[in-house]
Amino acid sequence: MVRAIELRGPDRIPLSHGVLPGAIDNYGERLREVLRHYPGDFAGQTGEYAGTDNNSHYQRGEETDEWGCTWVNTGLGTEGQVKRHPLADWSALADYRAPDPDAGEWPERQELRDPDHYLIMSGWGRLFERMHFLRGYGRLLIDIAERRPEVETLRDLVLDHTLKRLTCQLESCECDGVGYMDDWGTQDRLMIHPDEWRRLFKPAYKQIADLVHSAGKHFHFHTDGYTMEVIDDFVEIGVDVLNPQFSCMPLEELADKCRGRVCIRSDIDRQHVLPFGTPAEVREYVRRVCELFASPAGGLIGHGEVGPDVRPENVAAMFQAFLDFSPRQS
């Protein structure tokens, strides 16, 4: 895994599981058997995953998180949506307080050591997404377009919490990398103008990346949707592993931007190919991905999100193809 990320010649493409509880609900032991046969190279990815019964965040109903955002879930085995926003009225901002970044118990370092697997730790939250969870998505987009000063105040509040929380984690836990995320694209464009993204969010992500790197860890970033316009920016701030949504962008153009510059954790087309294709079509798609993004030097982590509509035979075809099409050292 480390050699793939750092472009130092791995012996094969490392594998990564991404399994939603709804997939376990639908396919249970059939899917677990496939995942056990193709264990991930991240710590804990053995295939023994639970369904929604053991994860309240994915169950039908309502819950209010530590930020005061109320989530509503319709019971599909995927994440719900925030329906009540604490900062729907900006007048509440002056008295709003973020959760205590020091709260919570941390695992002991020795409990996390796993010399045979790569351990990635959550970066505790999201920046843009937490902002619109608090304010409301549509309202926040209008606020950004109008350049309301409250936007920067809210950004700094969330960023401050992220940096403090992450500092606690890095001091307390042993890990190889830190994962962060914000979905930034619609199906065919960025959610806000790229110039506004660079003004408001790029410097904040740079602070997070710098903190991760100061601890000697890799910085992983996931972002869905069409994000082609800011791929170069993610590379510039120091993202070591980028997980973009393949089905929203031309793969050749994306590969041209990323090859040799940043390791890609793949996103085998989960809108069309992975759920609705045949195993042969999945295999062919993975072959193309390997040709575009992988090289003997590395640069690719084999991954595809397994949602409730992805059949186990397609999961098997995906992982086997990553192994079969791994570039070999000469």
C-alpha positions as CSV (number, residue, x, y, z in Angstrom):
1,M,0.0,0.0,0.0
2,V,2.7,2.5,1.0
3,R,4.7,1.7,-2.2
4,A,1.6,2.2,-4.3
5,I,0.9,5.6,-2.7
6,E,4.5,6.8,-2.8
7,L,5.0,5.5,-6.4
8,R,7.8,3.2,-5.2
9,G,6.9,0.0,-7.1
10,P,4.4,-2.2,-5.3
11,D,4.3,-5.9,-6.2
12,R,0.6,-5.5,-7.2
13,I,-2.3,-3.1,-7.0
14,P,-3.5,-3.0,-3.3
15,L,-7.2,-3.6,-2.7
16,S,-9.6,-1.6,-0.7
17,H,-13.1,-2.5,0.5
18,G,-16.0,0.0,0.4
19,V,-19.2,-1.7,1.6
20,L,-22.4,0.0,2.6
21,P,-24.5,-1.7,5.3
22,G,-27.4,-2.0,2.8
23,A,-25.3,-4.4,0.6
24,I,-24.8,-6.7,3.6
25,D,-28.6,-6.5,4.3
26,N,-29.3,-7.6,0.7
27,Y,-26.6,-10.2,0.1
28,G,-25.3,-11.2,3.6
29,E,-23.0,-14.3,3.7
30,R,-22.7,-14.5,-0.2
31,L,-21.1,-11.0,-0.2
32,R,-19.0,-11.7,3.0
33,E,-17.6,-14.8,1.4
34,V,-16.4,-12.8,-1.7
35,L,-14.9,-10.1,0.6
36,R,-13.1,-12.7,2.7
37,H,-11.7,-14.2,-0.5
38,Y,-10.3,-10.8,-1.5
39,P,-9.3,-9.2,1.8
40,G,-8.5,-5.5,1.7
41,D,-5.0,-4.2,2.4
42,F,-6.4,-1.6,4.8
43,A,-6.5,-2.7,8.5
44,G,-9.8,-4.3,9.4
45,Q,-11.0,-5.1,5.9
46,T,-11.4,-8.9,6.4
47,G,-15.0,-9.1,5.0
48,E,-16.8,-9.5,8.3
49,Y,-19.1,-6.5,7.8
50,A,-22.4,-5.9,9.5
51,G,-25.7,-4.7,8.1
52,T,-27.9,-1.8,9.3
53,D,-28.9,-3.7,12.4
54,N,-25.6,-2.8,14.0
55,N,-25.4,0.8,12.7
56,S,-28.0,3.3,13.9
57,H,-26.9,5.9,11.5
58,Y,-28.1,3.7,8.6
59,Q,-31.4,2.7,10.1
60,R,-34.8,4.0,9.4
61,G,-35.8,7.0,11.6
62,E,-34.4,10.2,13.0
63,E,-31.2,11.0,15.0
64,T,-29.6,14.3,16.0
65,D,-25.8,14.3,15.9
66,E,-23.4,16.1,18.2
67,W,-23.6,19.3,16.1
68,G,-27.3,19.5,16.6
69,C,-28.2,18.4,13.0
70,T,-31.2,16.1,12.7
71,W,-30.9,13.3,10.2
72,V,-33.8,11.5,8.6
73,N,-33.2,8.0,7.1
74,T,-35.8,6.2,5.0
75,G,-34.2,2.8,5.6
76,L,-32.4,2.0,2.4
77,G,-29.2,0.9,4.1
78,T,-27.4,4.1,3.1
79,E,-26.8,7.4,4.8
80,G,-29.9,9.6,5.3
81,Q,-30.2,13.4,4.9
82,V,-30.1,16.3,7.3
83,K,-33.6,17.8,7.5
84,R,-33.3,20.2,10.4
85,H,-30.4,22.7,10.5
86,P,-29.3,24.5,13.6
87,L,-28.1,27.6,11.6
88,A,-31.1,27.8,9.2
89,D,-31.3,31.4,10.6
90,W,-28.0,33.2,10.7
91,S,-29.1,34.9,13.9
92,A,-28.2,31.6,15.7
93,L,-24.6,31.8,14.7
94,A,-23.4,34.2,17.4
95,D,-24.3,31.8,20.2
96,Y,-23.6,28.5,18.4
97,R,-20.8,26.4,19.8
98,A,-19.1,23.4,18.0
99,P,-18.8,20.2,19.9
100,D,-15.9,19.7,22.3
101,P,-13.0,18.5,20.0
102,D,-11.3,16.8,23.0
103,A,-14.4,14.7,23.8
104,G,-14.4,10.9,23.2
105,E,-12.1,8.0,24.1
106,W,-9.2,7.2,21.9
107,P,-7.9,3.6,21.3
108,E,-4.6,2.7,22.8
109,R,-1.7,2.8,20.4
110,Q,-0.9,-0.9,20.8
111,E,-4.5,-1.8,19.9
112,L,-4.1,-0.1,16.5
113,R,-0.7,-1.5,15.5
114,D,-1.0,-3.9,12.6
115,P,2.3,-4.3,10.8
116,D,0.7,-6.3,7.9
117,H,-2.0,-3.8,7.0
118,Y,-2.3,-0.1,6.2
119,L,-4.3,1.8,8.9
120,I,-6.2,4.8,7.8
121,M,-7.8,7.0,10.4
122,S,-10.9,9.2,9.9
123,G,-10.1,12.9,9.8
124,W,-13.2,13.5,11.9
125,G,-15.7,15.1,9.7
126,R,-16.2,17.2,6.6
127,L,-15.8,20.9,6.0
128,F,-18.2,22.0,3.3
129,E,-20.7,19.2,4.0
130,R,-20.7,20.1,7.7
131,M,-21.3,23.7,6.8
132,H,-24.4,22.8,4.7
133,F,-25.6,20.3,7.3
134,L,-25.6,23.2,9.8
135,R,-27.0,25.9,7.4
136,G,-28.9,24.0,4.8
137,Y,-27.5,23.2,1.3
138,G,-29.5,25.7,-0.8
139,R,-29.1,28.5,1.7
140,L,-25.4,28.0,1.9
141,L,-25.0,28.1,-1.9
142,I,-26.8,31.4,-2.0
143,D,-24.7,32.7,0.9
144,I,-21.5,31.8,-1.0
145,A,-22.8,33.4,-4.2
146,E,-23.6,36.6,-2.2
147,R,-20.3,36.5,-0.4
148,R,-22.0,36.8,3.0
149,P,-19.3,37.2,5.8
150,E,-21.1,34.5,7.9
151,V,-19.8,31.9,5.4
152,E,-16.2,32.5,6.4
153,T,-17.1,32.6,10.1
154,L,-18.8,29.3,9.8
155,R,-16.0,27.8,7.7
156,D,-13.5,28.9,10.4
157,L,-15.6,27.4,13.2
158,V,-15.7,24.0,11.5
159,L,-12.1,24.1,10.4
160,D,-10.9,25.0,13.9
161,H,-12.8,22.0,15.3
162,T,-11.3,19.8,12.6
163,L,-7.8,20.8,13.4
164,K,-8.1,20.5,17.1
165,R,-9.8,17.1,16.9
166,L,-7.3,15.9,14.4
167,T,-4.4,17.0,16.6
168,C,-5.9,14.9,19.5
169,Q,-6.2,11.9,17.2
170,L,-2.7,12.2,15.8
171,E,-1.2,12.5,19.3
172,S,-3.2,9.5,20.6
173,C,-3.5,7.0,17.8
174,E,-1.1,5.1,15.6
175,C,-2.0,5.2,11.9
176,D,-0.5,5.4,8.4
177,G,-2.8,7.8,6.9
178,V,-5.8,10.2,7.5
179,G,-8.9,10.2,5.4
180,Y,-11.0,13.3,4.8
181,M,-13.9,14.0,2.5
182,D,-16.3,16.5,0.9
183,D,-18.5,15.8,-2.1
184,W,-17.9,18.8,-4.4
185,G,-19.4,17.9,-7.8
186,T,-22.9,17.5,-9.3
187,Q,-23.2,15.1,-12.2
188,D,-21.5,17.5,-14.7
189,R,-20.0,20.4,-12.9
190,L,-18.6,21.8,-9.6
191,M,-21.2,22.9,-7.1
192,I,-19.7,26.4,-6.9
193,H,-17.5,28.4,-9.2
194,P,-13.9,27.1,-9.1
195,D,-12.6,30.6,-8.2
196,E,-14.9,30.7,-5.1
197,W,-13.8,27.1,-4.2
198,R,-10.1,28.2,-4.3
199,R,-10.8,31.4,-2.3
200,L,-13.0,29.8,0.5
201,F,-11.9,26.1,0.7
202,K,-8.6,25.4,-0.8
203,P,-6.6,27.2,1.9
204,A,-8.6,25.3,4.6
205,Y,-7.9,22.0,3.0
206,K,-4.2,23.0,2.8
207,Q,-4.1,23.5,6.6
208,I,-5.6,20.0,7.2
209,A,-3.1,18.4,4.7
210,D,-0.2,20.2,6.3
211,L,-1.2,19.0,9.8
212,V,-1.5,15.4,8.6
213,H,1.9,15.7,6.8
214,S,3.5,17.3,9.9
215,A,2.8,14.0,11.7
216,G,4.4,12.0,8.9
217,K,1.0,10.6,7.6
218,H,-0.5,10.3,4.1
219,F,-3.5,12.5,3.4
220,H,-6.4,10.8,1.7
221,F,-9.3,12.8,0.2
222,H,-12.7,11.5,-1.2
223,T,-14.9,13.7,-3.3
224,D,-17.9,12.7,-5.4
225,G,-19.3,14.3,-8.6
226,Y,-17.6,16.2,-11.4
227,T,-14.5,17.8,-9.9
228,M,-12.2,18.0,-12.9
229,E,-11.7,21.7,-12.5
230,V,-10.1,21.3,-9.0
231,I,-8.1,18.1,-9.4
232,D,-4.9,20.1,-9.9
233,D,-5.7,22.0,-6.7
234,F,-6.0,18.8,-4.7
235,V,-2.6,17.8,-6.0
236,E,-1.1,21.2,-5.1
237,I,-2.3,21.1,-1.5
238,G,-0.6,17.8,-1.0
239,V,-3.3,15.1,-1.3
240,D,-1.5,11.8,-1.4
241,V,-4.5,9.6,-2.3
242,L,-7.5,11.0,-4.2
243,N,-10.8,9.1,-4.5
244,P,-12.8,10.9,-7.3
245,Q,-16.1,9.6,-8.9
246,F,-15.1,8.0,-12.1
247,S,-18.6,7.9,-13.7
248,C,-18.9,11.7,-13.8
249,M,-15.6,12.4,-15.6
250,P,-13.8,11.3,-18.8
251,L,-11.3,8.8,-17.5
252,E,-8.6,9.6,-20.0
253,E,-8.6,13.3,-19.0
254,L,-8.6,12.4,-15.3
255,A,-5.7,10.0,-15.7
256,D,-3.7,12.6,-17.6
257,K,-4.1,15.0,-14.6
258,C,-3.2,12.4,-12.0
259,R,-0.8,9.9,-13.4
260,G,2.6,10.2,-11.7
261,R,1.4,13.0,-9.5
262,V,-1.1,11.5,-7.0
263,C,-2.3,8.0,-6.1
264,I,-5.9,7.3,-7.1
265,R,-8.2,5.1,-5.1
266,S,-10.5,4.0,-7.9
267,D,-14.2,4.3,-8.0
268,I,-15.4,1.6,-10.4
269,D,-18.5,3.1,-12.0
270,R,-21.2,2.6,-9.3
271,Q,-23.9,4.4,-11.3
272,H,-23.9,2.0,-14.2
273,V,-21.2,-0.7,-14.6
274,L,-20.8,-2.1,-11.1
275,P,-24.6,-2.4,-10.2
276,F,-26.0,-3.2,-13.7
277,G,-23.1,-4.6,-15.8
278,T,-22.2,-8.2,-16.2
279,P,-19.1,-9.7,-14.6
280,A,-17.4,-9.5,-18.0
281,E,-18.2,-5.8,-18.3
282,V,-17.0,-5.1,-14.8
283,R,-13.7,-6.9,-15.7
284,E,-13.3,-4.9,-18.9
285,Y,-13.9,-1.6,-17.1
286,V,-11.3,-2.5,-14.4
287,R,-8.8,-3.5,-17.2
288,R,-9.2,0.0,-18.7
289,V,-8.8,1.7,-15.3
290,C,-5.6,-0.3,-14.6
291,E,-4.2,0.7,-18.0
292,L,-5.0,4.4,-17.4
293,F,-4.0,4.8,-13.8
294,A,-1.6,2.1,-12.7
295,S,2.0,1.6,-13.6
296,P,4.9,-0.5,-12.3
297,A,5.7,2.5,-10.1
298,G,2.2,2.3,-8.5
299,G,-0.4,5.1,-8.3
300,L,-3.6,3.0,-8.0
301,I,-5.5,1.5,-5.1
302,G,-8.2,-1.0,-6.4
303,H,-11.6,0.1,-5.0
304,G,-15.2,0.2,-5.9
305,E,-18.1,1.1,-3.6
306,V,-20.4,-1.8,-3.0
307,G,-23.9,-0.5,-2.5
308,P,-27.2,-2.3,-2.0
309,D,-27.6,-2.9,-5.7
310,V,-24.2,-4.5,-6.4
311,R,-24.3,-8.3,-6.9
312,P,-21.5,-10.4,-5.2
313,E,-20.4,-11.8,-8.6
314,N,-19.6,-8.3,-9.8
315,V,-17.6,-7.6,-6.6
316,A,-15.6,-10.8,-7.3
317,A,-15.1,-9.9,-10.9
318,M,-13.8,-6.4,-9.8
319,F,-11.3,-7.6,-7.3
320,Q,-10.0,-10.5,-9.4
321,A,-9.5,-8.1,-12.3
322,F,-7.4,-5.7,-10.2
323,L,-5.1,-8.7,-9.3
324,D,-5.0,-10.0,-12.9
325,F,-4.2,-6.6,-14.5
326,S,-1.7,-5.4,-11.9
327,P,1.4,-4.0,-13.7
328,R,4.4,-6.2,-13.1
329,Q,7.9,-5.1,-12.3
330,S,10.3,-5.7,-15.2
